[in-house]
């Protein structure tokens, strides 16, 4: 079956997930798809969208619809973008670059992960408008060199993820055989052999052309390899970090700066106090604290406290209707992670283009159904909260 024909059977972002489950080895798919503990937040992130129903208008001239949105002075073609995702290059060959180039073609925002396996300098060379997401190093003396490296590379927008004060309890990783670094084993070898398209098209192709992938961007210097029998990745505790470290970064970083991982209105107020240009309301896709509130539920309260820049959202968005519900509740835009990862794994650049197109078509179609031409016409009055099922 040709790739074009295969992608023609992908009708929604959920279809990419089902296809990726067959394409990827269990440890890799388990890492991407999994959350933590009992996955309550993972499910809640999706379920919360069903609590809202649209109140649509009819007989409105919707022939001039536009889903464009402005963020930090850049006019994007759609109100959604790519959330930062670690080790994407284990899902697809040069995965981070594949995503960045697709985002550039579509003119949507893309955030590179600090846990990526491709050097930030390589990605920014092909996608100059990409944002960079950093996890603050646990060793305070390593923070400034990392921020300086991001600036020197040429990134204009910095995203600091702050919801990882300790390692999460991701039991799913253990069950599926995932670890960082991956440990060579008979089980891991069998997973590669039994998924030959991934083995030859992603992993071995990477080894032959680029050598063993490393965590390239967690620090100012190169980190651990993705596979090793004895090397340990640096998981220094971040529990001692606080807002004063954010203040120091704000003084150092000259471009737009965003805090990602906000769920409490008081933290949104602090983000404003400490000079953030934007916030991303997020529970890390349910991957950190199981039972953490779904971001959509907190969005109105966050907006009450942060009015000086874009309030964005991730976690659980899968449909154009989800995008419009978040926009109606006040989000400037939303970010998706897993679906674009799956699209890259299944179809490479063409797969990601197709995923973006599917979601963009859903947004535009649903705007027509709602009777709106501009995203700003969507307000809380466009929705009714019907409560939990």
C-alpha positions as CSV (number, residue, x, y, z in Angstrom):
1,X,0.0,0.0,0.0
2,X,1.4,3.4,-1.0
3,X,1.9,6.0,1.7
4,X,-0.7,8.3,0.0
5,X,-3.3,5.5,0.1
6,X,-2.4,4.6,3.6
7,X,-2.9,8.2,4.8
8,X,-6.2,8.5,2.9
9,X,-7.5,6.0,5.4
10,X,-6.5,8.2,8.3
11,X,-9.6,10.3,9.0
12,X,-8.9,11.7,12.4
13,X,-6.0,12.2,14.9
14,X,-7.2,9.1,16.8
15,X,-6.6,7.0,13.7
16,X,-2.9,8.0,13.8
17,X,-2.7,6.6,17.4
18,X,-4.1,3.3,16.4
19,X,-1.7,3.0,13.5
20,X,1.3,4.1,15.6
21,X,0.5,1.4,18.1
22,X,1.2,-1.2,15.4
23,X,4.2,0.7,13.9
24,X,6.2,1.4,17.1
25,X,7.9,-1.0,19.5
26,X,6.0,-1.3,22.7
27,X,8.6,0.6,24.9
28,X,8.5,3.6,22.5
29,X,4.7,3.6,22.0
30,X,4.2,3.1,25.7
31,X,6.4,6.1,26.6
32,X,4.5,8.3,24.2
33,X,1.0,7.1,25.0
34,X,1.4,6.5,28.7
35,X,0.7,8.8,31.7
36,X,1.3,8.1,35.4
37,X,-0.2,5.8,37.9
38,X,-3.9,5.1,37.2
39,X,-4.2,7.6,34.4
40,X,-7.1,9.6,36.0
41,X,-5.8,12.9,34.6
42,X,-5.1,11.4,31.2
43,X,-8.8,10.5,30.9
44,X,-10.0,13.7,32.6
45,X,-8.1,15.8,30.0
46,X,-10.3,14.3,27.3
47,X,-13.6,13.9,29.3
48,X,-13.7,17.6,30.3
49,X,-14.4,18.7,26.7
50,X,-17.6,16.7,26.7
51,X,-18.9,18.9,29.6
52,X,-19.3,21.8,27.2
53,X,-21.9,22.0,24.4
54,X,-22.0,24.6,21.6
55,X,-24.8,27.2,21.1
56,X,-24.6,27.7,17.4
57,X,-26.0,30.5,15.2
58,X,-27.7,30.0,11.8
59,X,-28.1,31.9,8.6
60,X,-24.8,33.8,9.1
61,X,-22.6,34.6,6.1
62,X,-19.5,32.5,7.0
63,X,-17.8,32.8,3.6
64,X,-15.0,34.9,5.0
65,X,-13.9,32.6,7.8
66,X,-10.3,32.8,9.1
67,X,-8.8,30.8,11.9
68,X,-5.6,32.8,12.1
69,X,-4.3,33.9,15.4
70,X,-1.6,36.4,16.6
71,X,0.9,35.3,19.3
72,X,3.9,37.5,20.2
73,X,3.6,39.5,17.1
74,X,3.5,36.5,14.7
75,X,0.3,35.8,12.7
76,X,-0.2,32.1,12.6
77,X,-2.5,30.3,10.2
78,X,-4.3,28.2,12.9
79,X,-5.0,28.4,16.7
80,X,-3.1,25.2,17.5
81,X,0.5,24.2,17.6
82,X,2.9,21.4,18.5
83,X,3.6,20.8,22.2
84,X,7.1,19.9,23.3
85,X,7.8,16.2,23.2
86,X,10.9,14.4,24.4
87,X,12.7,11.7,22.3
88,X,10.5,12.3,19.3
89,X,13.4,11.1,17.1
90,X,12.9,7.6,18.5
91,X,9.3,7.6,17.0
92,X,10.3,8.9,13.6
93,X,13.6,9.5,11.8
94,X,14.8,13.0,12.8
95,X,11.4,13.4,14.4
96,X,12.0,16.9,15.9
97,X,13.1,18.2,12.5
98,X,10.1,16.6,10.8
99,X,7.7,18.3,13.1
100,X,9.5,21.6,13.0
101,X,9.5,21.7,9.2
102,X,5.9,20.7,9.0
103,X,5.0,23.5,11.5
104,X,6.9,25.9,9.3
105,X,5.1,24.8,6.2
106,X,1.7,25.2,7.9
107,X,2.7,28.4,9.8
108,X,1.7,27.1,13.2
109,X,3.7,27.3,16.4
110,X,6.1,24.5,17.4
111,X,7.9,24.1,20.7
112,X,11.1,22.0,20.7
113,X,11.5,19.9,23.8
114,X,14.5,20.2,26.1
115,X,14.5,16.3,26.2
116,X,15.0,16.1,22.4
117,X,17.7,14.0,20.7
118,X,18.6,16.5,18.0
119,X,20.7,19.6,18.8
120,X,18.7,22.8,19.2
121,X,21.1,24.5,16.8
122,X,20.2,22.1,14.0
123,X,16.5,22.6,14.4
124,X,16.5,26.4,14.6
125,X,18.5,26.4,11.3
126,X,15.5,24.8,9.5
127,X,12.7,26.4,11.6
128,X,13.8,29.9,12.7
129,X,10.4,30.6,14.4
130,X,10.3,27.5,16.6
131,X,10.1,28.0,20.4
132,X,12.3,26.2,22.9
133,X,11.1,24.5,26.0
134,X,13.5,24.1,28.9
135,X,13.4,22.1,32.1
136,X,15.5,24.0,34.6
137,X,18.5,21.9,35.6
138,X,18.5,20.8,39.2
139,X,22.1,22.1,39.6
140,X,21.5,25.9,39.8
141,X,24.9,26.7,38.3
142,X,23.8,25.0,35.0
143,X,20.7,27.2,34.5
144,X,22.4,30.3,33.1
145,X,24.6,28.4,30.6
146,X,21.6,26.6,29.2
147,X,19.6,29.8,28.8
148,X,22.6,31.5,27.1
149,X,22.9,28.5,24.7
150,X,19.2,28.8,23.7
151,X,19.7,32.5,23.1
152,X,22.9,32.0,21.1
153,X,21.2,29.3,19.0
154,X,18.7,31.9,17.9
155,X,15.4,31.0,19.6
156,X,13.2,34.0,20.1
157,X,10.6,32.5,22.5
158,X,11.5,30.5,25.7
159,X,9.1,28.2,27.4
160,X,10.0,27.1,31.0
161,X,8.2,23.9,32.1
162,X,7.7,24.1,35.9
163,X,5.5,21.1,36.8
164,X,8.4,18.6,37.3
165,X,9.7,19.1,40.8
166,X,10.3,15.4,41.1
167,X,10.2,12.4,38.8
168,X,6.7,11.1,38.1
169,X,5.6,7.5,38.9
170,X,5.2,6.3,35.4
171,X,4.4,2.6,36.0
172,X,3.5,2.2,32.4
173,X,7.1,2.8,31.4
174,X,8.2,-0.1,33.6
175,X,5.5,-2.4,32.2
176,X,6.4,-1.7,28.6
177,X,10.1,-1.9,29.1
178,X,11.0,1.8,28.7
179,X,13.7,3.6,30.6
180,X,16.1,6.5,30.0
181,X,18.6,5.5,28.8
182,X,17.1,2.3,27.3
183,X,18.9,-0.8,28.6
184,X,20.0,-3.4,26.0
185,X,18.1,-6.7,26.6
186,X,16.6,-9.6,24.8
187,X,13.2,-8.1,25.2
188,X,14.3,-4.8,23.6
189,X,16.1,-6.6,20.8
190,X,12.9,-8.6,20.0
191,X,10.8,-5.4,20.0
192,X,13.1,-4.0,17.3
193,X,13.2,-7.2,15.2
194,X,9.4,-7.6,15.4
195,X,9.0,-4.0,14.1
196,X,11.2,-3.9,11.1
197,X,9.9,-0.7,9.5
198,X,10.8,1.1,12.7
199,X,14.1,-0.8,13.1
200,X,15.4,0.0,9.7
201,X,13.5,3.2,8.9
202,X,14.2,5.0,12.2
203,X,16.7,3.5,14.6
204,X,19.3,1.9,12.4
205,X,19.0,4.7,9.9
206,X,19.7,7.1,12.7
207,X,22.7,5.1,13.9
208,X,24.2,4.8,10.5
209,X,23.8,8.5,9.6
210,X,24.2,10.3,12.9
211,X,25.5,7.8,15.5
212,X,23.9,7.0,18.8
213,X,21.3,9.6,19.8
214,X,22.0,11.6,22.9
215,X,19.9,14.0,25.0
216,X,21.3,17.1,23.4
217,X,19.5,20.0,25.0
218,X,18.9,19.4,28.7
219,X,22.0,21.3,29.6
220,X,24.5,23.6,27.9
221,X,26.5,20.4,27.1
222,X,25.6,17.1,25.7
223,X,23.7,14.6,27.9
224,X,23.4,10.8,28.2
225,X,22.9,8.5,25.2
226,X,19.4,7.2,24.6
227,X,20.7,3.6,24.9
228,X,23.4,2.4,27.3
229,X,24.0,-0.5,29.6
230,X,25.8,1.6,32.2
231,X,25.4,5.3,31.6
232,X,22.8,7.1,33.8
233,X,20.8,10.2,32.8
234,X,21.1,13.2,35.1
235,X,17.8,13.4,37.0
236,X,19.0,15.9,39.6
237,X,16.1,17.0,41.9
238,X,14.4,20.2,41.0
239,X,12.5,20.4,44.3
240,X,14.6,23.3,45.5
241,X,13.8,25.6,42.6
242,X,11.5,28.5,43.1
243,X,10.3,31.8,41.6
244,X,13.6,33.6,42.3
245,X,15.2,31.4,39.7
246,X,12.5,32.4,37.2
247,X,13.3,36.1,38.1
248,X,16.9,35.5,37.2
249,X,16.0,33.9,33.9
250,X,13.6,36.8,33.1
251,X,16.5,39.2,33.6
252,X,18.7,37.2,31.3
253,X,16.2,36.3,28.5
254,X,15.4,39.2,26.2
255,X,12.6,37.7,24.2
256,X,9.1,36.4,25.0
257,X,9.1,34.1,28.0
258,X,6.3,31.6,28.8
259,X,5.7,29.5,31.9
260,X,4.2,26.1,31.1
261,X,2.5,24.0,33.8
262,X,0.2,26.5,35.4
263,X,-3.0,25.1,37.0
264,X,-3.5,27.4,40.1
265,X,-4.8,31.0,39.7
266,X,-2.3,32.2,42.3
267,X,0.5,30.9,40.2
268,X,-0.9,32.7,37.2
269,X,-0.8,35.9,39.3
270,X,2.8,35.2,40.2
271,X,3.7,34.5,36.6
272,X,2.4,38.0,35.8
273,X,4.2,39.5,38.8
274,X,7.5,37.9,37.6
275,X,7.2,39.3,34.1
276,X,6.1,36.4,32.1
277,X,4.8,37.2,28.6
278,X,2.4,34.2,28.4
279,X,1.4,31.1,30.2
280,X,0.4,27.6,29.2
281,X,-2.2,26.0,31.3
282,X,-1.2,22.3,31.4
283,X,-1.0,19.2,33.6
284,X,1.7,17.7,31.3
285,X,-0.7,15.5,29.5
286,X,-1.4,13.6,32.7
287,X,2.2,12.5,32.9
288,X,3.2,14.1,36.3
289,X,0.6,14.2,39.0
290,X,-2.3,11.7,38.6
291,X,-5.5,13.4,39.7
292,X,-4.2,16.9,38.6
293,X,-7.2,19.0,37.4
294,X,-7.9,19.1,33.7
295,X,-6.5,22.4,32.3
296,X,-9.7,23.3,30.5
297,X,-11.5,23.4,33.9
298,X,-9.1,26.0,35.3
299,X,-8.8,28.2,32.2
300,X,-11.4,30.8,33.2
301,X,-9.8,31.3,36.6
302,X,-6.3,31.6,35.1
303,X,-7.6,34.2,32.7
304,X,-8.9,36.2,35.7
305,X,-5.3,36.5,37.0
306,X,-3.2,36.7,33.8
307,X,-4.4,39.5,31.4
308,X,-1.2,40.9,30.0
309,X,-0.4,38.2,27.4
310,X,-1.6,35.1,25.7
311,X,-3.0,32.3,27.9
312,X,-2.6,29.0,26.1
313,X,-3.5,25.4,26.9
314,X,-2.5,21.9,26.3
315,X,-3.5,18.4,27.4
316,X,-6.3,16.4,25.9
317,X,-7.0,18.3,22.7
318,X,-7.8,15.9,19.9
319,X,-10.5,17.5,17.7
320,X,-11.4,20.8,16.1
321,X,-14.3,21.0,18.5
322,X,-11.9,20.8,21.4
323,X,-9.9,23.7,19.9
324,X,-12.9,25.9,19.6
325,X,-14.2,25.1,23.1
326,X,-10.8,26.2,24.5
327,X,-10.8,29.3,22.4
328,X,-14.4,30.1,23.5
329,X,-13.3,29.9,27.1
330,X,-10.5,32.3,26.5
331,X,-7.4,30.4,25.3
332,X,-5.4,32.2,22.6
333,X,-4.3,28.9,21.2
334,X,-3.9,25.2,22.1
335,X,-1.0,22.8,21.8
336,X,-1.1,19.0,21.0
337,X,1.7,16.6,21.5
338,X,1.0,12.9,21.1
339,X,-1.1,13.1,17.9
340,X,1.7,14.8,16.0
341,X,4.2,12.3,17.4
342,X,2.0,9.5,16.1
343,X,1.6,11.2,12.7
344,X,5.4,11.5,12.3
345,X,5.8,7.8,13.3
346,X,3.2,6.6,10.8
347,X,3.8,8.8,7.8
348,X,6.9,11.0,8.3
349,X,6.6,14.5,6.9
350,X,3.5,13.6,4.8
351,X,1.9,12.2,7.9
352,X,2.4,15.3,10.0
353,X,1.1,17.5,7.1
354,X,-2.0,15.3,7.0
355,X,-2.5,15.6,10.7
356,X,-2.3,19.4,10.6
357,X,-4.7,19.5,7.6
358,X,-7.2,17.2,9.3
359,X,-7.3,19.4,12.4
360,X,-7.3,22.7,10.5
361,X,-10.2,21.4,8.4
362,X,-12.2,20.5,11.5
363,X,-11.6,23.9,13.0
364,X,-12.7,25.7,9.8
365,X,-15.7,23.4,9.3
366,X,-16.9,23.8,12.9
367,X,-16.5,27.6,12.7
368,X,-19.0,27.5,9.9
369,X,-21.4,25.3,11.9
370,X,-21.1,27.8,14.8
371,X,-21.8,30.7,12.5
372,X,-18.6,32.6,13.2
373,X,-16.0,34.1,10.9
374,X,-13.3,35.1,13.4
375,X,-12.1,33.3,16.5
376,X,-12.7,36.4,18.6
377,X,-16.4,35.9,18.0
378,X,-16.2,32.8,20.2
379,X,-16.9,33.6,23.9
380,X,-18.1,31.7,27.0
381,X,-21.7,32.5,25.7
382,X,-21.0,30.2,22.8
383,X,-21.0,27.3,25.2
384,X,-23.3,25.7,27.8
385,X,-21.6,23.8,30.6
386,X,-23.7,20.7,31.0
387,X,-21.6,19.1,33.8
388,X,-19.9,15.8,34.1
389,X,-21.4,12.8,32.4
